[in-house]
Amino acid sequence: MAETTTIRISRATHAQVTRLAAERHETIDETVRRAIRALRQDGIGHDLAADLTDDEKAWLDADAG
């Protein structure tokens, strides 16, 4: 593993992450990395599902020339 650092989490959260990592047969680092990626993807999905703004609609409707 590359350089490491410490983050403070509750014992309950630590137990959940440890259990999830064990169930997935991966390290805690891999599990946390996957969770972060899933949260980012969820945010992207939320952004894509949102209605377009008037400016975005105008840009999409613009003549490319």
Residue pairs with C-beta under 8 A, 6 or more apart in sequence:
1 27
1 29
9 17
17 28
17 31
17 32
18 28
20 31
21 27
21 28
21 30
21 31
24 30
24 31
26 34
52 60
